[in-house]
Amino acid sequence: MKFGIDAVGFYSPNYYLDLRVLAEARGVDPEKYYTGLGQHKMAVSAPGEDVVTMAANAATEILTPENSADIDTLIFATESGLDFSKAAGTYLHGLLELPSRCRVMEVKQACYAGTAGLQLGLDHLHRHPEKKVLVIASDIAHYGFNTTGESSQGAGAVALLLTQGPRLVILDSPSGFYTEDTYDFWRPNYCSVPFVDGRYSCDLYMRVLEKTWGQYTELSGFGFRDHDYFCYHVSVPKLVFKAHKRLARICGEKELSFDELNAQINPAMCYGREVGNCYTAALYIGLLSLLETTDALDNKRLGFYSYGSGCVGEFFSGSVVQGYQQGLQSHADYLAARQELSMQEYEQFASFTLPKDGSNFLVPPYNTGSFRLTAVDDHKRIYTKVDAKDANRT
């Protein structure tokens, strides 16, 4: 039996900030962001938009009454948690009207959590191949104004429907994984923004790649040239270029030409350049970008590198299913149609917070897709579906 990804849903906020605008406001050369980081834009979540609403928007792209009836597990991966006890997936379960006989959980391990959810879901399918698993990765990356991380913010969600006999990608069992207790990126409960040791985190990203790749190749028997394309966790695109060049070197490959490098990893970063770092969702936004922007992927082997600060990493692979295009819809037009924010609007959106004491509060309406956080009432978050006529309200 073959298991993997049958469908992918995607959502990112309808608002963005061009990094040229950010650079001008912060007195920075725009090429530091556009060329130095390889990042062009960052998605900005509006008031009334959080990891739950983004996740619901992503999931509705791929759910039908027929496949929803077979979902018995919902795994919500995020590092933008909303509650110390109540899993964010329980809100989502209600909004999506999933079966009541459904396990729901929230998983956390920085940006790696999406892959943790994927692997947990695949393990479940091996025991219950007649069922389906919904894995959601949804995050809002926020570092604060005038910080070194401000240019690598972003927001987005990916919904993965895992099944037997998938239509998009068959995932292989062998994988290499590695854990080490580190402090390269962390956010204590009492902080609204994370602490980041950027250079240390980049070094770990590289070192864990080497360790997980070594395990993976030993277990799978695959080498560098057995993979046609590679998808990496993308905090910023420039780091991925450096990591892939290093991987080629440790595999004994000659120095990759610019064209070879671009061909192997750039298609998986097209969407990421437009939305920024989406933490748990970033790797799988990369997969969707590759599938939707590249032709003739039938039977091609993909390598996946997932990294989460703190730290856990994993390398695994999969093969694109023959006829995969029938299960896709392009999101390029959607990203192009988003509304650009001025610097003032960006700072207004990014400064928005709910009352810290849980006071009752009505959230102003913006374009948040088909779902929005409407209010806080008696310390409870109130989510609603948005009428089609109100969906594009700004």
LODO-468893 format. One line per field, with one value per residue (C-alpha): residue in one letter; residue number from 1; x, y, z. Coordinates in nm, 4 decimals. Example, Ala and Ser with C-alpha at 12.3 -4.5 7.8 and 13.67 -1.06 7.14 Angstrom:
% residues 2
residu [A,S] $
num [1,2] $
x [1.2300,1.3670] $
y [-0.4500,-0.1060] $
z [0.7800,0.7140] $
***
This chain:
% residues 394
residu [M,K,F,G,I,D,A,V,G,F,Y,S,P,N,Y,Y,L,D,L,R,V,L,A,E,A,R,G,V,D,P,E,K,Y,Y,T,G,L,G,Q,H,K,M,A,V,S,A,P,G,E,D,V,V,T,M,A,A,N,A,A,T,E,I,L,T,P,E,N,S,A,D,I,D,T,L,I,F,A,T,E,S,G,L,D,F,S,K,A,A,G,T,Y,L,H,G,L,L,E,L,P,S,R,C,R,V,M,E,V,K,Q,A,C,Y,A,G,T,A,G,L,Q,L,G,L,D,H,L,H,R,H,P,E,K,K,V,L,V,I,A,S,D,I,A,H,Y,G,F,N,T,T,G,E,S,S,Q,G,A,G,A,V,A,L,L,L,T,Q,G,P,R,L,V,I,L,D,S,P,S,G,F,Y,T,E,D,T,Y,D,F,W,R,P,N,Y,C,S,V,P,F,V,D,G,R,Y,S,C,D,L,Y,M,R,V,L,E,K,T,W,G,Q,Y,T,E,L,S,G,F,G,F,R,D,H,D,Y,F,C,Y,H,V,S,V,P,K,L,V,F,K,A,H,K,R,L,A,R,I,C,G,E,K,E,L,S,F,D,E,L,N,A,Q,I,N,P,A,M,C,Y,G,R,E,V,G,N,C,Y,T,A,A,L,Y,I,G,L,L,S,L,L,E,T,T,D,A,L,D,N,K,R,L,G,F,Y,S,Y,G,S,G,C,V,G,E,F,F,S,G,S,V,V,Q,G,Y,Q,Q,G,L,Q,S,H,A,D,Y,L,A,A,R,Q,E,L,S,M,Q,E,Y,E,Q,F,A,S,F,T,L,P,K,D,G,S,N,F,L,V,P,P,Y,N,T,G,S,F,R,L,T,A,V,D,D,H,K,R,I,Y,T,K,V,D,A,K,D,A,N,R,T] $
num [1,2,3,4,5,6,7,8,9,10,11,12,13,14,15,16,17,18,19,20,21,22,23,24,25,26,27,28,29,30,31,32,33,34,35,36,37,38,39,40,41,42,43,44,45,46,47,48,49,50,51,52,53,54,55,56,57,58,59,60,61,62,63,64,65,66,67,68,69,70,71,72,73,74,75,76,77,78,79,80,81,82,83,84,85,86,87,88,89,90,91,92,93,94,95,96,97,98,99,100,101,102,103,104,105,106,107,108,109,110,111,112,113,114,115,116,117,118,119,120,121,122,123,124,125,126,127,128,129,130,131,132,133,134,135,136,137,138,139,140,141,142,143,144,145,146,147,148,149,150,151,152,153,154,155,156,157,158,159,160,161,162,163,164,165,166,167,168,169,170,171,172,173,174,175,176,177,178,179,180,181,182,183,184,185,186,187,188,189,190,191,192,193,194,195,196,197,198,199,200,201,202,203,204,205,206,207,208,209,210,211,212,213,214,215,216,217,218,219,220,221,222,223,224,225,226,227,228,229,230,231,232,233,234,235,236,237,238,239,240,241,242,243,244,245,246,247,248,249,250,251,252,253,254,255,256,257,258,259,260,261,262,263,264,265,266,267,268,269,270,271,272,273,274,275,276,277,278,279,280,281,282,283,284,285,286,287,288,289,290,291,292,293,294,295,296,297,298,299,300,301,302,303,304,305,306,307,308,309,310,311,312,313,314,315,316,317,318,319,320,321,322,323,324,325,326,327,328,329,330,331,332,333,334,335,336,337,338,339,340,341,342,343,344,345,346,347,348,349,350,351,352,353,354,355,356,357,358,359,360,361,362,363,364,365,366,367,368,369,370,371,372,373,374,375,376,377,378,379,380,381,382,383,384,385,386,387,388,389,390,391,392,393,394] $
x [0.0000,0.1154,0.0363,0.0918,-0.0582,-0.3847,-0.4637,-0.3102,-0.5037,-0.3362,-0.4260,-0.2275,-0.3690,-0.5141,-0.2728,0.1018,0.3900,0.6518,0.9962,1.1094,0.8593,0.9884,1.3484,1.2768,1.0988,1.3819,1.6632,1.7927,1.9086,1.6196,1.8686,1.9590,1.6151,1.5513,1.8978,2.0592,1.7663,1.5984,1.2668,1.0288,0.7071,0.5566,0.1942,0.0344,-0.2599,-0.5526,-0.7447,-0.9841,-0.7378,-0.5385,-0.4062,-0.7577,-0.9191,-0.6231,-0.6332,-1.0074,-0.9629,-0.6876,-0.8853,-1.2065,-1.0174,-0.9777,-1.2623,-1.5803,-1.8707,-1.7308,-1.3706,-1.4665,-1.6761,-1.3635,-1.1445,-1.0965,-0.7859,-0.7120,-0.3606,-0.3023,0.0629,0.1460,0.3854,0.1318,-0.0807,-0.3936,-0.4511,-0.2405,-0.4998,-0.7574,-0.6147,-0.6589,-0.7811,-1.1008,-1.2111,-1.1266,-1.3141,-1.6348,-1.5853,-1.5215,-1.8090,-1.5928,-1.7279,-1.7614,-1.5698,-1.2430,-0.9245,-0.8044,-0.4684,-0.2261,0.1440,0.4371,0.8061,0.8780,0.8792,0.9218,0.5707,0.4103,0.6341,0.5656,0.1955,0.2571,0.4506,0.1955,-0.0784,0.1029,0.1588,-0.2144,-0.2987,-0.0758,-0.3016,-0.6273,-0.5758,-0.9463,-0.9421,-0.8116,-0.6054,-0.6174,-0.2911,-0.3006,0.0080,-0.0740,0.1404,0.1963,0.5628,0.5975,0.9243,0.8297,0.9100,1.2691,1.4082,1.6549,1.3817,1.1182,1.1975,1.1422,0.7917,0.4971,0.1714,0.0011,-0.1565,-0.1398,-0.3895,-0.2668,-0.5129,-0.3315,-0.4709,-0.3915,-0.3354,-0.2820,-0.3237,-0.0249,0.2770,0.3594,0.5817,0.8627,0.9067,1.2843,1.3785,1.6613,1.5775,1.7755,1.7121,1.9370,1.8424,1.9322,1.8453,1.8600,1.5005,1.2477,0.9525,0.8757,0.5116,0.5539,0.6800,0.4843,0.7872,1.0675,1.4315,1.6559,2.0230,2.0274,2.3822,2.3600,2.0255,2.1673,2.4640,2.2293,2.0127,2.3203,2.4551,2.1209,2.0773,2.4041,2.3109,1.9589,2.0778,2.3384,2.0782,1.8329,2.0753,2.1945,1.8371,1.6969,1.9939,1.9183,2.1904,2.1909,2.1298,1.8347,1.6338,1.5006,1.3914,1.4376,1.1994,1.3481,1.2059,1.2342,1.2953,1.4551,1.5354,1.9041,1.9601,1.8144,2.0584,2.3503,2.2197,2.1673,2.5143,2.6550,2.4514,2.5875,2.9446,2.9131,2.7710,3.0852,2.9129,3.1040,3.0169,2.6593,2.6160,2.3692,2.1306,2.1515,2.0951,1.7942,1.6445,1.6638,1.5321,1.3943,1.0498,0.9747,1.0398,0.8234,0.5264,0.7447,0.9076,0.5597,0.4324,0.7403,0.8250,0.5201,0.6970,0.5222,0.3626,0.6756,0.8039,0.4643,0.3988,0.7228,0.5861,0.2706,0.4788,0.6834,0.3776,0.1933,0.4802,0.6650,0.5554,0.6251,0.6809,0.5204,0.7203,0.9888,1.1534,1.1461,1.3717,1.2287,1.4257,1.2292,1.3934,1.2529,1.4527,1.5031,1.5815,1.4470,1.5191,1.4177,1.5013,1.2655,1.1465,0.8512,0.7521,0.5053,0.2072,0.1387,-0.1369,-0.0864,-0.2027,-0.5658,-0.5558,-0.4197,-0.5359,-0.2925,-0.2613,-0.0445,-0.3411,-0.4627,-0.1270,-0.1108,-0.4562,-0.3723,-0.3924,-0.0649,-0.0355,0.1315,0.3823,0.1235,-0.1357,0.1176,0.2072,-0.1614,-0.2338,0.0771,0.0014,-0.3485,-0.3961,-0.6913,-0.7448,-0.4847,-0.7343,-0.9916,-1.2431,-1.5339,-1.4322,-1.5752,-1.3159,-1.3440,-1.4132,-1.1502,-1.0996,-1.0165,-1.1539,-1.4430,-1.3820,-1.3089,-1.2575,-1.5634,-1.5310,-1.4014,-1.6941,-1.6575,-1.2931,-1.4059,-1.2966,-1.5963,-1.5392,-1.7901,-1.8216,-1.8306,-2.1123,-1.9896,-2.1053,-1.8830,-1.5803,-1.3955,-1.4723,-1.1737] $
y [0.0000,0.3520,0.6533,1.0237,1.3614,1.3478,1.7218,2.0497,2.3597,2.6957,3.0313,3.3443,3.6809,3.9120,4.1889,4.2204,4.4622,4.4982,4.4760,4.7747,4.9823,4.8356,4.9030,5.2669,5.3186,5.1568,5.3288,5.0058,4.9371,4.7386,4.4982,4.3787,4.2177,4.1466,4.0072,3.9520,3.7521,3.6610,3.7801,4.0177,4.0509,3.9431,3.8583,4.0590,3.9211,4.1547,4.2021,3.9101,3.6759,3.4141,3.0618,2.9149,3.1300,3.0807,2.7060,2.6923,2.8863,2.6487,2.3365,2.4402,2.4381,2.0614,1.9276,1.7781,1.6026,1.2756,1.3017,1.4777,1.1779,0.9577,1.1921,1.0468,1.2449,1.6175,1.7275,2.1020,2.2110,2.5616,2.7652,3.0498,2.8796,3.0449,2.8544,2.6576,2.3781,2.3906,2.2724,2.5135,2.2176,2.1966,2.5361,2.4157,2.0897,2.2838,2.5362,2.2576,2.0420,1.7311,1.4017,1.3855,1.0565,1.2368,1.2642,1.6245,1.7395,2.0300,1.9596,2.1914,2.1840,2.5159,2.4962,2.1175,2.0626,2.0365,1.7402,1.5890,1.6038,1.4533,1.1578,1.0971,1.0991,0.8525,0.6156,0.6261,0.5466,0.2393,0.0985,0.2331,0.2579,0.3117,0.6436,0.9917,1.2317,1.6098,1.7836,2.1621,2.3819,2.7453,3.0268,3.3999,3.4981,3.8253,3.9680,4.3249,4.6614,4.7658,4.4220,4.2192,3.9654,4.2132,4.1509,3.7745,3.7915,3.6263,3.4398,3.1443,2.8020,2.4721,2.1867,1.8372,1.5556,1.2247,0.9068,0.5668,0.5887,0.9667,1.1831,1.4147,1.2726,0.9224,0.9544,0.7096,0.5482,0.5871,0.9170,1.0639,1.2642,1.4341,1.6203,1.8445,2.0757,2.4250,2.7888,2.9287,3.0532,3.0442,3.2373,3.2001,3.2111,3.5631,3.7090,3.8179,3.8012,3.5437,3.5570,3.4748,3.3877,3.4145,3.3028,3.0062,2.9050,2.9121,2.7016,2.4483,2.4388,2.3370,2.0890,1.9140,1.8920,1.6997,1.4653,1.3877,1.3456,1.0948,0.8846,0.9121,0.7991,0.5074,0.3853,0.4571,0.3890,0.7074,0.9535,1.3190,1.2536,1.0249,1.3399,1.5663,1.8546,1.9571,2.1298,2.2940,2.4695,2.8342,3.0929,3.3108,3.1896,3.2798,3.0245,2.7516,2.8326,2.8068,2.4834,2.3156,2.4066,2.2585,1.9406,1.8981,1.9394,1.6829,1.4416,1.4789,1.6711,1.9258,2.2876,2.3328,2.5891,2.8713,2.7080,2.3698,2.5285,2.7236,2.4220,2.2009,2.4376,2.7639,2.6365,2.5442,2.9013,3.1051,3.1309,3.1705,3.4827,3.6366,3.5479,3.5299,3.2819,3.0784,2.8570,2.5161,2.5763,2.6972,2.3599,2.2575,2.5941,2.5117,2.1770,2.3431,2.6081,2.3374,2.1395,2.4431,2.6225,2.3297,2.1088,1.7397,1.6332,1.2908,1.0246,1.2748,1.2183,1.5056,1.5513,1.7241,1.8902,2.0016,2.2008,2.3396,2.5526,2.4217,2.1832,1.8914,1.8136,1.5465,1.4517,1.2329,1.1927,1.1216,1.0704,1.2784,1.0766,1.0349,1.2798,1.4952,1.8107,1.6991,1.7471,2.1031,2.4612,2.7483,3.0086,3.2502,3.4710,3.4752,3.5986,3.8608,3.9956,4.0724,4.4286,4.6103,4.7925,5.1211,5.1340,5.3016,5.0323,4.7564,4.8998,4.9399,4.5759,4.4440,4.6462,4.5060,4.2898,4.1501,4.2695,4.1123,4.0675,3.8778,4.1639,4.1300,4.2708,4.3039,4.2631,4.5029,4.3325,4.3044,4.0719,3.7468,3.5077,3.2812,3.2875,3.5482,3.5933,3.8007,3.8620,3.7627,3.6949,3.5729,3.4776,3.2693,3.3200,3.3462,3.2400,3.2753,3.1919,3.4998,3.5575,3.5714,3.9325,4.0306,3.8196,4.1025,4.3723,4.5957] $
z [0.0000,-0.0823,0.1349,0.0962,0.0127,-0.1779,-0.1771,-0.0601,0.0417,0.0907,0.2390,0.3105,0.4180,0.1562,0.2584,0.2113,0.2580,-0.0136,0.1438,-0.0624,0.1366,0.4622,0.3602,0.2777,0.6107,0.8077,0.6204,0.4654,0.1103,-0.0485,-0.2059,0.1428,0.1473,-0.2217,-0.2951,0.0437,0.1835,-0.1442,-0.0017,-0.1842,0.0145,0.3438,0.4122,0.6925,0.8883,0.9457,1.2704,1.3008,1.1326,1.3248,1.2812,1.3106,1.0419,0.8076,0.8646,0.7955,0.4717,0.3589,0.4471,0.2714,-0.0589,-0.0452,0.1693,0.0265,0.2015,0.0684,0.1881,0.5128,0.6149,0.6152,0.8225,1.1706,1.2702,1.2625,1.3555,1.3937,1.3821,1.4978,1.7059,1.7251,1.9892,2.1280,2.4500,2.6981,2.7159,2.4367,2.1058,1.8154,1.6133,1.8175,1.6839,1.3350,1.3806,1.4416,1.1630,0.9113,1.0422,1.0608,1.2024,1.5794,1.5751,1.5076,1.7093,1.7345,1.8656,1.8458,1.7983,1.8620,1.7794,1.6146,1.2343,1.2385,1.3788,1.0354,0.9542,1.2965,1.2133,0.8712,1.0111,1.2869,1.0257,0.8013,1.0943,1.1645,0.8011,0.8031,1.0757,0.9278,0.5488,0.4829,0.6731,0.5914,0.8018,0.7842,0.8819,0.9140,0.9515,1.0262,1.1648,1.1913,1.2173,1.4084,1.5385,1.6238,1.4701,1.3940,1.4764,1.2712,1.2027,1.0837,0.7172,0.7512,0.8932,0.7190,0.7605,0.5996,0.6339,0.4485,0.4698,0.3770,0.3164,0.3735,0.2212,0.0811,-0.2954,-0.3004,-0.6104,-0.5551,-0.3712,-0.2451,0.0625,0.1352,0.4760,0.5305,0.6883,0.8888,1.2004,1.4728,1.7993,2.0056,2.2934,2.1674,2.2180,1.8658,1.8569,2.1398,2.2810,2.6519,2.7600,2.8934,2.5616,2.2552,2.0245,2.0105,2.1056,1.8102,1.7762,1.3983,1.3214,1.5584,1.4085,1.0554,1.1665,1.3272,1.0146,0.8156,1.0694,1.1197,0.7426,0.7210,1.0061,0.8803,0.5224,0.6364,0.8165,0.5296,0.2606,0.4728,0.5305,0.1837,-0.0401,-0.2359,-0.3290,-0.4286,-0.7992,-0.7226,-0.6406,-0.9127,-0.6887,-0.3267,-0.0852,0.2228,0.5227,0.4173,0.6845,0.4153,0.0601,0.0799,0.3560,0.1344,-0.1466,0.0943,0.2461,-0.0897,-0.2107,0.1088,0.0660,-0.2853,-0.1597,0.1198,-0.1370,-0.3435,-0.6221,-0.8236,-0.7559,-0.8771,-1.1509,-1.0964,-1.3453,-1.1703,-0.8316,-0.9542,-1.1282,-0.8186,-0.5490,-0.6892,-0.8012,-0.4393,-0.3224,-0.5624,-0.3251,-0.0172,-0.1617,-0.1749,0.1738,0.3982,0.6715,0.7717,1.0273,1.0322,0.6920,0.5096,0.3855,0.2479,0.0869,-0.0904,-0.2052,-0.3379,-0.5140,-0.6841,-0.7938,-0.9289,-1.1043,-1.2629,-1.5515,-1.6112,-1.2508,-1.3014,-1.1163,-1.0127,-0.6755,-0.4261,-0.1246,0.1833,0.4617,0.7664,1.0463,1.3699,1.6099,1.9538,1.7652,1.5587,1.1933,0.9438,0.5851,0.3832,0.0252,-0.1972,-0.5596,-0.7586,-0.8785,-1.2506,-1.3469,-1.0366,-1.2204,-1.1971,-0.8204,-0.8293,-0.8718,-0.9229,-0.6467,-0.8466,-0.9432,-0.5831,-0.4564,-0.7309,-0.6363,-0.2731,-0.1429,-0.0836,0.2481,0.3174,0.5997,0.8206,0.7458,0.8096,1.1491,1.2323,1.1482,1.3229,1.6365,1.6756,1.9851,2.1740,2.5324,2.7600,3.0451,2.8386,2.8360,2.5964,2.2596,1.9095,1.6337,1.3380,1.0030,0.7307,0.4352,0.6122,0.3540,0.4486,0.8253,1.0884,1.4595,1.5474,1.9186,2.2577,2.4893,2.8465,2.7731,2.4729,2.1138,1.8809,1.5202,1.2372,0.8710,0.6526,0.4044,0.0461,0.0140,0.3096,0.2202,0.0440,0.2956,0.3737] $
***
